[in-house]
Amino acid sequence: MSRSSKKMGWRSGIVLAAGLAIVVGSAAWLLGSQSADAADIVVYKDPGCGCCRRWVDYMRDAGYSVEAHNTRDLPAIKEEHGVPNRARSCHTAIVGGYFIEGHVPAADVRHLLTERPDIRGLSVPGMPVGSPGMEVPGQAPQPYQVLAIASDGKVTVFSSH
């Protein structure tokens, strides 16, 4: 092998290694960027529900990609995804294999998707004033809890607000 072909081989190797490093680094960055914030959320809501629309906007503002579906048959959606009657609220979302029922804060969804506990989902039963999407000007926020619903139906407190 001539001296010039040895140099060319060495240079080609460096270029190849640099290119491979860029590809591997880019792939790692892309995989790392698939955080809880990048998760797609599918929301089922009544077409006329203003607080549901505000929660969808709130989740988008929090960095989530949200696909909203209007439906008049919410009980069937809740049944399909295993939302118990005592945990139901005005809309049902699905993200990362979990249900999110009602006005659950984005930080709790993020925590759920980061920790990935063995539960069916999270719920804020009812529509507490001050929860995301339920802000009422001039009214003080109500304290509320986000509930975790286990696969066996057991309910525990996930967070308090």
LOSE-599101 format. One record per residue (C-alpha): residue number from 1; x, y, z. Coordinates in Angstrom, 3 decimals. Example, Ala and Ser with C-alpha at 12.3 -4.5 7.8 and 13.67 -1.06 7.14 Angstrom:
// LOSE-599101
[node 1, [12.300, -4.500, 7.800]],
[node 2, [13.670, -1.060, 7.140]],
This chain:
// LOSE-599101
[node 1, [0.000, 0.000, 0.000]],
[node 2, [1.399, 3.390, -0.946]],
[node 3, [1.913, 6.183, 1.550]],
[node 4, [-0.888, 8.293, 0.002]],
[node 5, [-3.398, 5.423, 0.231]],
[node 6, [-2.458, 4.926, 3.909]],
[node 7, [-3.161, 8.616, 4.532]],
[node 8, [-6.433, 8.395, 2.646]],
[node 9, [-7.461, 5.327, 4.657]],
[node 10, [-6.644, 7.070, 7.915]],
[node 11, [-8.570, 10.197, 6.896]],
[node 12, [-11.506, 8.128, 5.710]],
[node 13, [-11.525, 6.358, 9.050]],
[node 14, [-11.658, 9.674, 10.914]],
[node 15, [-14.447, 10.953, 8.688]],
[node 16, [-16.350, 7.693, 9.125]],
[node 17, [-15.865, 7.760, 12.916]],
[node 18, [-16.973, 11.408, 13.107]],
[node 19, [-20.019, 10.658, 10.989]],
[node 20, [-20.883, 7.655, 13.138]],
[node 21, [-20.491, 9.765, 16.299]],
[node 22, [-22.891, 12.344, 14.878]],
[node 23, [-25.455, 9.675, 13.970]],
[node 24, [-25.194, 7.938, 17.357]],
[node 25, [-25.300, 11.253, 19.211]],
[node 26, [-28.325, 12.383, 17.217]],
[node 27, [-30.136, 9.111, 17.889]],
[node 28, [-29.388, 9.382, 21.608]],
[node 29, [-30.604, 12.978, 21.656]],
[node 30, [-33.809, 12.025, 19.857]],
[node 31, [-34.473, 9.116, 22.206]],
[node 32, [-33.674, 11.275, 25.215]],
[node 33, [-36.028, 13.975, 24.000]],
[node 34, [-38.916, 11.518, 24.071]],
[node 35, [-39.688, 12.628, 27.594]],
[node 36, [-43.058, 12.735, 29.270]],
[node 37, [-43.561, 16.163, 27.725]],
[node 38, [-43.405, 14.713, 24.232]],
[node 39, [-46.025, 12.043, 24.875]],
[node 40, [-49.137, 12.093, 22.773]],
[node 41, [-52.343, 12.477, 24.734]],
[node 42, [-55.704, 11.491, 23.289]],
[node 43, [-58.624, 13.242, 25.013]],
[node 44, [-62.289, 12.269, 24.798]],
[node 45, [-64.650, 15.076, 25.740]],
[node 46, [-68.133, 16.433, 25.208]],
[node 47, [-68.162, 18.882, 22.275]],
[node 48, [-69.784, 21.627, 24.353]],
[node 49, [-67.567, 21.376, 27.435]],
[node 50, [-65.586, 24.587, 27.933]],
[node 51, [-63.535, 23.368, 30.898]],
[node 52, [-62.435, 20.302, 28.908]],
[node 53, [-61.320, 22.578, 26.079]],
[node 54, [-59.367, 24.695, 28.596]],
[node 55, [-57.667, 21.559, 30.013]],
[node 56, [-56.645, 20.505, 26.475]],
[node 57, [-55.173, 23.994, 25.899]],
[node 58, [-53.422, 23.838, 29.295]],
[node 59, [-51.820, 20.483, 28.422]],
[node 60, [-50.688, 21.816, 25.034]],
[node 61, [-49.190, 24.850, 26.771]],
[node 62, [-47.372, 22.395, 29.088]],
[node 63, [-45.671, 20.878, 26.023]],
[node 64, [-47.845, 17.887, 25.282]],
[node 65, [-49.130, 16.917, 21.866]],
[node 66, [-52.896, 16.578, 22.378]],
[node 67, [-55.450, 15.041, 20.052]],
[node 68, [-59.007, 15.868, 21.179]],
[node 69, [-62.049, 13.827, 20.152]],
[node 70, [-65.561, 15.088, 20.731]],
[node 71, [-68.047, 12.416, 21.740]],
[node 72, [-71.453, 12.212, 23.347]],
[node 73, [-70.758, 8.686, 24.617]],
[node 74, [-68.202, 9.366, 27.345]],
[node 75, [-69.485, 6.586, 29.636]],
[node 76, [-68.503, 4.008, 26.996]],
[node 77, [-64.986, 5.513, 26.749]],
[node 78, [-64.617, 5.478, 30.532]],
[node 79, [-65.840, 1.876, 30.687]],
[node 80, [-63.474, 0.801, 27.890]],
[node 81, [-60.471, 2.236, 29.758]],
[node 82, [-61.437, 0.983, 33.217]],
[node 83, [-62.265, 4.292, 34.892]],
[node 84, [-64.287, 3.372, 38.024]],
[node 85, [-67.525, 5.282, 38.650]],
[node 86, [-66.213, 6.935, 41.841]],
[node 87, [-63.224, 8.366, 39.930]],
[node 88, [-65.079, 9.804, 36.926]],
[node 89, [-65.040, 13.403, 35.793]],
[node 90, [-65.905, 15.371, 32.664]],
[node 91, [-63.248, 14.097, 30.220]],
[node 92, [-60.988, 11.084, 29.798]],
[node 93, [-57.486, 11.183, 28.340]],
[node 94, [-55.186, 8.334, 27.410]],
[node 95, [-51.393, 8.694, 27.562]],
[node 96, [-48.644, 6.111, 27.770]],
[node 97, [-51.113, 3.296, 28.472]],
[node 98, [-52.730, 5.162, 31.392]],
[node 99, [-56.043, 6.958, 31.696]],
[node 100, [-56.079, 10.535, 32.947]],
[node 101, [-59.528, 11.375, 34.237]],
[node 102, [-60.551, 14.981, 34.700]],
[node 103, [-58.459, 18.027, 35.517]],
[node 104, [-55.156, 16.368, 36.448]],
[node 105, [-52.190, 18.805, 36.512]],
[node 106, [-49.476, 18.409, 33.863]],
[node 107, [-46.807, 17.908, 36.557]],
[node 108, [-48.666, 14.833, 37.820]],
[node 109, [-48.937, 13.411, 34.296]],
[node 110, [-45.208, 14.029, 33.831]],
[node 111, [-44.455, 12.295, 37.138]],
[node 112, [-46.692, 9.348, 36.165]],
[node 113, [-44.928, 8.901, 32.828]],
[node 114, [-41.492, 9.203, 34.430]],
[node 115, [-42.122, 6.791, 37.313]],
[node 116, [-44.471, 4.399, 35.405]],
[node 117, [-46.174, 2.916, 38.485]],
[node 118, [-48.298, -0.219, 38.149]],
[node 119, [-51.663, 1.551, 38.096]],
[node 120, [-54.481, 2.050, 35.578]],
[node 121, [-54.441, 5.826, 35.759]],
[node 122, [-54.932, 9.103, 37.580]],
[node 123, [-58.120, 10.952, 38.409]],
[node 124, [-59.356, 14.244, 39.781]],
[node 125, [-62.993, 13.317, 40.454]],
[node 126, [-65.533, 16.054, 39.962]],
[node 127, [-64.453, 19.467, 38.815]],
[node 128, [-62.694, 21.291, 41.678]],
[node 129, [-62.376, 25.049, 41.235]],
[node 130, [-58.739, 25.967, 40.666]],
[node 131, [-57.688, 22.689, 39.060]],
[node 132, [-56.257, 23.106, 35.522]],
[node 133, [-59.058, 24.242, 33.231]],
[node 134, [-61.360, 24.989, 36.176]],
[node 135, [-59.959, 28.370, 37.153]],
[node 136, [-62.797, 30.768, 38.015]],
[node 137, [-61.947, 34.486, 38.255]],
[node 138, [-62.758, 35.829, 41.692]],
[node 139, [-63.082, 32.384, 43.291]],
[node 140, [-60.411, 30.914, 45.529]],
[node 141, [-59.065, 27.539, 44.405]],
[node 142, [-60.392, 24.509, 46.276]],
[node 143, [-57.939, 21.987, 47.673]],
[node 144, [-58.127, 18.718, 45.757]],
[node 145, [-56.372, 15.397, 45.405]],
[node 146, [-55.153, 13.479, 42.384]],
[node 147, [-56.016, 9.828, 42.884]],
[node 148, [-54.103, 6.800, 41.593]],
[node 149, [-56.314, 3.912, 40.520]],
[node 150, [-54.604, 0.511, 40.845]],
[node 151, [-55.311, -2.423, 38.560]],
[node 152, [-57.341, -4.057, 41.338]],
[node 153, [-59.417, -0.855, 41.734]],
[node 154, [-57.710, 0.278, 44.951]],
[node 155, [-57.571, 4.067, 45.193]],
[node 156, [-54.665, 5.942, 46.775]],
[node 157, [-53.679, 9.607, 46.852]],
[node 158, [-51.090, 10.385, 44.176]],
[node 159, [-50.752, 14.093, 45.057]],
[node 160, [-52.547, 16.906, 46.859]],
[node 161, [-53.047, 20.441, 45.562]],
